[in-house]
Amino acid sequence: MKYVNRIQQPDGRAFLYLRKKGLPAIRLPEGLSDAALERHVLQLIEDLSPTTSLAKGTMAAAIRAYELENPDFKALAASTKYLYRAMLKEFEDDLGGLAVSAFTPAFVDRLKGSWANRGHRAANLRLQVLRNVLKPALVAGKLKQDPFPLVGQVRRPRELKEPHLVWSDATFQTVMETALEARKFGLARAVAVARYIGARRGDLVAMPRSARQGGRFQFVSGKRRVRVDVIEDPELGRWLAWTPDAPPVDPRRGRKLKADAAPVATTTLVYNVAGRPYTEDGLALELRKLVAKLHVAGRLDSERYDLHGLRHTRGVELALAGCSDAEGAAMMGHGGPSSFMQYRRQADRVRLADTASARVARLREQAENGSAKRGAK
């Protein structure tokens, strides 16, 4: 058949490939009749014909439509759009000339294997973006089969450390007391709000002082623009009571202040030592330095405690308290209940471990009671 080449592999297997000048070589599906194979080849040639810079039915056209027209893409946060656009550029460079019909389960599985070399998170993000790009083609019937349920995601390696450690009460207490002793009141506020509200780093640095009023915290979560309206945790109120709304008017880091210097007026709930809002990276760096210092001094068991770990700590606490996915999502500012499931899974592991420990304790108690009875006879 014209444009169809049979390629013999070293192990004896043979595959059919589309080979036509000016078009990419594409492996053809197996098991088709001659008539069906001819129709498939002709459709590929039509889809891949470079009549325009964005040939109809190509991956490049699908990418452009997703970025410019898709309402789900338009609703993404700016930071997520930036990340997705980098991957879309990569797709266009590497896969743009392919027909969308070429994205069979076998082909997507090969892409997954290639991307997995960069790490499980990098691979899974690319699979998600690829799914988003190909969804209109799948709905329109241009893909014979949805490849993603068959391909699945790349599993997280067992030996990989947890990216964000859950904070113990003792760890939180140590960090808070150290921040207060160092008169880094804004940092202490950020740690407390992250622990008891579960706010993200971007929300912490932008949260206005007016977010806290009437015994509630009210703000818009920046990632998904979700409205958060929760009752202030009594423990959070206790910690915030030990911090001023603005840094004290006194010399900071050796700098002199004029005698008649006006108090610093802050508009954000969290502030740096100069009374200005933190940047996201600045806040993360400030906490990282404090945690590292405590770790070197032997007061913390790890230097990997971070702000997002505090969000996980809050999520696990809510799950242990018996919150449903919908209730937890409302507390955490998630766009939907499914996002809270990760915290419930973490909480289930904690609960199972605690139950197992309780069983061992009861077993030992029974053994001790039995020994005591035998000794009394």
N, C-alpha and C positions, 0 to 999 in steps of 0.2 A: 504494500500500500504506500502511496506517495507520502513523503514526509515522516514515515514511521520507520524507525530503525530498531533492530533487535540487538541488544547489548548483552553479551555473555559475561557473567561474573566469574572470578577465579574459583569459586566454590561450586560452579556448575549451574547455578541459577541464571535464568535469562529474564530480562525485562524489556518492555517496549518504551521507546522515547520518541517524543516529537522533536524532529530536527529540521529546521527550516532557516535559511539564511536571514539574518536580521531579527530573529526571535530567540528567546532563551530556550535552552533544552529543558523539556519537562517530561518527567516520568508519567506514563499513561496508565490508567487503571487496568487491572487484570480481569479476565473472565468475561469481557464484552464480546458480543458477536461481531462479525466483520462489519455489518451495517451500522451497529451501534458505535463501534470504534471509529468508523469513518465520520459519523455525525459529530462525535466528540472532538475529533481532530479538526474538522472544519470550523466548529464553534470556537475552539482555542485560537485558531489562526485569525478568525474574525475579531475575537476579543483583543488579541495582542497586536493587531495591525496598527502601526504607528501613524495613523492618519492625522492624529492631533497629538499635542503634547501630553494630553490626558486621555488615552484611548478608552473608549467606552468599555466597561467591564473589567478594567485593570485594577490592580491594587492601588496604583497612584490615584485613580479617580475616586476610589472608595475612601482613601485617606483624606483627600481634599474635601469630599462631601462631609465626612465626619467632623473635620476641624471647623468648617465654615457654616454648616447647616444643622448639625445635630443638636437638638435642644438639651440633651443630657450633658454634652461637652460644654455648652454655654453656661450651664448651671454649676460647673465645677469651681472650686476656689482657685484663685490666681496661682497659688503655689502648686496646686495639682495640675493646672493647665500647663505650667512651665515644664513640669516633669513629663507629662504626656506628650507635649510637642517635641521634646528631645527624642522620645521613642518613635514618634510618627516620622521624624526626619530620618531616623535610622531605617525604619521600614521602607520609606520611599527610596532610599539609596540602595538597599539590598534586595527589596522585593517588589518595587514599584512597577516593573514591567510585566509581572506575572498576572495572569487572569485570576479573578477571584475564584473561579471554578477549580483552580489548581490546588486550593487549600483543602485537601482531603484529610481525613484523620491521620493517614500515614505521613503526609507531608508536615502537618502541624506537630505530630509526635517527633519528627526529626528536628524541627525547629526548637521544640522544647528541650531535647537532648543537647542541642548546641548552646542554647541560652543557659542551661543548668550549670555549665562550666563557669559562669559568672557568679553563681550563688543562687540559692533557692528563691530569695526575695526578688532579685533581678529577673529571674525567669518567670516567676508568677505575675509580676507587674506587666511584663511584655505579653504574656498570654491573655491577661485581662484587657489590655489595650487592643490587641488583635481581635479579641472577641467583640469588643465595641465597634471596631471598624467593619467587621464582616457581618454584623447583625442585620443591617438592611439587605445585604445580598442573600442571607439565609432566609429572611422573611419573604423575599421576592422569588425564591425558588432557584436562585443561581448556584446554590450549593446543594448537592444531592443529599448530603447528610451533615448534621451538626457535629463537627469534630470534637468539640470541647468536653462534652460528657465522657467520651471515650478516652480522651487524652489525660484529663485530670491535671492537677497541679503538682509541682515538685515538692516533695516532702522535706521538711526541715531536718537537717542532719542531727542525729541523736547526740553527737559529741559537741554540738554547738551550744554555747552558753546562752542563757536567757538574755535577750537584748536589754530588758528593763527589769531590774530586781524589784520585788515587792519589799517595801520597807517594814521592818518590825517596829513595834511601839518604842523599844529601847533606842533604835537607830534614829527615829524621828525626834525623840526627846533629846538625844545627844546633839544632833544638828541644830535644833531650835535653841537650846541653851547656849551653844557656842556662838551662834549668830547674834543672839541678844547680848552676850558678854562682849562681843566685838563691836557692839553698837551698829550692826548692820541690820537696822530695823526693817528696811524695805525688803531685804532678802528673806528675813524671817517671815514677813507677811506672805511673800510668794510661796514659800515652803508650806505654810499653814493652809493657805487657800487651795494649793494644789492637792494637799492631803485630804481636806475635808469637803472640797467642792469637786475635785477631779478636773480642774480647769487645765486646758492645754497651755503650753508655753506662750503661744501667740495671744491667747486670751488674757493671760496673767499680765503681760506688759501693757496691754491696751485697756484693761478694765478700769473704768472711771471710779472715783470715790463714791459717786452716786449709785453704783451698783449695789452697795450695801445700805439698806435702809428698811425700817419697819420690821426688823427681825428676819429679813429675807435677802437672798442674793439674786439679782436679776441682771442678765447680760445676754448678748448674742454671741454664740460660739462662732468664731471666725471661719473654721474650715467648711462647714456646711450652712452657715448662717442660720443655725437653729436657736430658737429662743429658749433660754434656760431661766427658770424661776423656781428656786428651791428655798426651803426653810434653812436658816443659818444653824449649823450644828453648834450645840453649846460648847463643845471643846474648841471649835474655831473661835467663838466669841471670847473664850478665856484667853487664848493666845494673843488675839488681836488687841485685847485690852492692855497688854504689856508693850504695845508698840504705838508710837505717836503717828499722827496723820502726815507729818513731814519730819525730815531729819532735824536734830537739834542744831541750834545756831552756836556752833563752837568750832574750833580749829579742826580741820580734817586733813590727815596725811601731811602734817607739817605746814599747811597753808595758813597764812594769817587772815583773820577777818577784821574788818573795820568795826570799831566800837559801836557805831550806829547802824550796823548792817541790819537790813530788814529780814524778818523770817522768810524762809523759802516757802513759796506757795505752790503746792503740788495739786495736780488735777487727777492723777492716777492713784489707784489704791496701793500699787507697788512702785517703789522709787529706789534710785541708787543713792550713794552716800552724798552726792551733790544735790539731791532733791529732784533730779530729772527722771523721766521715764527710762527704764531699761530698754535696750534692744533685746531681741530674742537671744542672739548669740551672747550678748553681754551678761544676761541673767544666767544662762547655762554655764558660762565660764566662771562666774562668781561662785556658783554652787559647787562646780567641779573642783575649784581650788580649795574650798573649805572642806569638802569631803576627803580630798586627797591628803590634806594636812592631818585630819583626824585619823585616817587610815595609817599614815606613817607613825603617828603617835600611839597606835595600837588601840584606839578607842572605837574604831569601826572594823568590821571583818572584811570589807571590800571597799575599793575606791570607785565602784561602778554604780553607786546609787545616784539617780538623776531625777529630774522633774517628771518625766513621763512614767518613771517607776512609781511616783506618788499617785498618778492617775490610775495605774493598775492597782495600787494598794486600795484606793477608794472603791474601784469596781469590784474587787474581790470581797471587800467588806460588805458591800451592798448585796452581793450574791450569797454570802454566808448568812446574811440576815434574812434570806428567803425572798428577796425581791424577784419578781418576774422579769422577763426580758424587756417587756414594755415599760415597767416601772424603772428598771435600771437605766434604760435608754433615756427616759425623761430626766433622770437625775444627772446623767453624764453628758447630755447634749448631743446624743447620737441622732442621726437622721432616721434610723429605723431600728426595730427591736433586734434584728439579727446581729447587729454590731456588738451587742452586749453579751452574746453567747461565749466569747472568748474568756470573759471574766467568770462566767458561771462554770466553765470547764476548769479554770484554775481553782475556783472555790471547791469544786467537787473533789479535786485531788487533796486539798487541805482537809476537807471533811472526812474523806476516806482514811487518810493518815491518822487523824485524831481518833477516829473510831477504832482503828487497829491498835493504837497505843492504849486506849481504854480497855480493850479486850485483854491485852497482855497484862495490864495492871490487875484486872480482875482474876486472871489465871494465877498470878503470883500470890494474890491475897488468899485465894482458895487453898493454894499449896501451903502457905504459912499457917493458915487456920487448921489444916489437916495435921501438920507437924505438931502444932500446939496441943491438939486433942490427943494425939498418940503419946506425947510426952507426959500428959497429965495422968495417964492410966497407970 
